[in-house]
Amino acid sequence: MRIATRLVTLLALGALALAQAGTAGAQAKEYRVGVIMELSGPFSAWGTPMRDAIQLAADNINAAGGIKGVPVKLVIYDGRSKGTEALLLAKRLIEQDKVVAIIGPGTSPTTMPVVPYITEQKVAALSMGSSDRIIEPAAERRWMFRPPYGSRQNVERLITHFKAKGIKKIGFMSVNNAYGDTGREEFARAAGPAGIEVVAWEKFGGTDTDMKPQLTKIRGLGPQAIVVWAIPPAASIVQKNRAELGIDAIPLFHDNGASLTHQFIELAGGAAEGAQGVVIKLDVVDELPAGDPQRPLLLKFREQFEARFKTKVGGLYGEAYDCMLLVARGLEAGGDDREKVRNAIENIKGLVGIAGIYTLSPTDHNGLAAGHLVIGRVKNGKWSIAK
Amino acid sequence: MSELLQFLLSGIAAGGIYALVAVGFVTVYNVLGIINFAQGEFAMLGALVAASLVAHGVPLVAAAPLAILVAAAVGALVERGVLGPAQASSEVVRIIITIGVSISLRGVALTIWSSQSYGLPQFSEGAPLTILGAALALQNFWVLGTAAVIMAALFLLFDRTYFGSALRASVMNRDASRLMGISPARMSLYAYSLSAALGATAGVVIAPISLATYDMGIMLGLKGFVAAVMGGLVSAPGAVAGALLLGVLESFAAGLVSSGYKDAIAFALLLGVLVVRPTGLFSGVAASRQV
């Protein structure tokens, strides 16, 4: 009787061990990458196409034979546009799904609550937020990466352009939230040393319907150009108001936030004509010289994305695609070792992506340079390179 | 000079938008005796439905009335479904119900339209009108015109028609009006649908300027509410005057002081009016509602 029980127990244990070996074997046959994107809630308009772009990148990698023959498996969760939800999902991805790295969350406010946990668990996470605080101070953000451009590169690109054009007097308008404030601080810091005088610092609400008072005030101060720091719909409304006021003589520049999706031009309609702004090469791919290193990738991405998801492509989705490319490089060198994957991502040099060419370092977890940004101008309803 | 004029015109334009929402508040308050915090959401509903219809090829002249009808139908459903059954509850309970309704409508809109913004073409094509160097988009005239027409229509409805008297009677004295053959329940249904339709009209008319987003109702509702309170909550002309004043003050604050304080102005005004003249800025002796 006793022997029988013992036998049964032994058998059961053996079966269990076998089963575990089985799953371990299965795990080694694929690299699990977690994705937290805002698929519902207020940020879903961006989260859903970003998820699509990441999926597209993973499918492309797998179609080309995976990473050294091992396919990538995405574990995708809906962050529901909430920081607390993102934190729960990060726990689930790390502890239950045992992912090697995480792409997401998709915005700054949903990323910040996840940072301490990610850091403690030692798993690389590539956030799609825009805040510099996600990756700075570098010493405390060992495990955080942020592939999209930040406000600093935007400001740098604009100021280079202003210097080249001899523009020295600026009127600055920003949306009254963390996004606008960051741009404002960064511009204030860089303007002085560059010899640029800012004659007005105006703000407007993200849901305001009329920015004509601010524009009128700025026009009265006689700047050579106006800089607007916002995303659509507010950015589009400013553009419309400028047309209504007939301020054609003073050029208006948007930061990259305006052109990240096709919404800006769509919502501003005819008023978008002549709008200038910081754009990525994807927005002006048709005008790029044949020798541009990014061009083949950009053309392929645009064609695949628009054919598969029936949505117009946007820079934001390109940056999401880049996240997967960066992770893939990490997996190539690090396999399923989380620490090695992180180190490999940090050491990426010259990776051609959609947003630019990534060269990361221990102090730069973004990896992009302002030089890859382009000043664009809307012509016939699409961005073209500003002359 | 042209700067000041631009601030004034922009303020009047913004005021027109608030006015359209504010008259909806007044209508519900006059008949149901409560503040309808879902007023802004009906504007959102009208704007989004109209934008979707236009995007699917429906001409604007058909899309606008259809959107207003849809919102009125949703308003009727809300009244029958949640407000009517709570008829016997206190005003506070019913006001809280309208907050619940506003959150639900926002949630439903978010699942249908996601968080994207949608545009609507201007009602009449053309360059903005320039007066002494200050500009006003043609759509703003539509907004102001609509506000004027609605204000006049509501005035006539409430003061000159039997139906309007019945609407007002049902809130002044339910039992007496029932004895006179007026059904307060039906009046409440009509009034709520009417205010939903008014909200939707506002949404449709302002969408070409403000664009349509699922959460546009929050700020619209708040500003409209402030305007209605400034006007004393019972009179449509008062609400419109309050709205215009609010818009102009905001615009001057943004242009002359600092644009960061724009929204603070609205709420400082609300507090000021409630403390100093709770019956509204323009109230005469007998203007307060007898309940």
Interface residues (C-beta under 8 A of the other chain):
Chain A: S40 G41 P42 F43 S44 A45 T48 N176 E202 K203 F204 G205 T207 D208 T209 D210 K212 P213 Q214 T216 K217 G220 P232 P233 S236 I237 K240 A243 E244 L245 G246 Q263 E266 L267 G269
Chain B: E3 Q6 F7 L9 S10 G11 A13 A14 I17 L110 T111 S114 S115 Q116 S117 G119 P121 P128 T130 A134 A135 L136 A137 I206 I209 S210 L211 T213 D215 M216 I218 M219 S251 F252 A254 G255 L256 S258 S259 G260 K262 D263
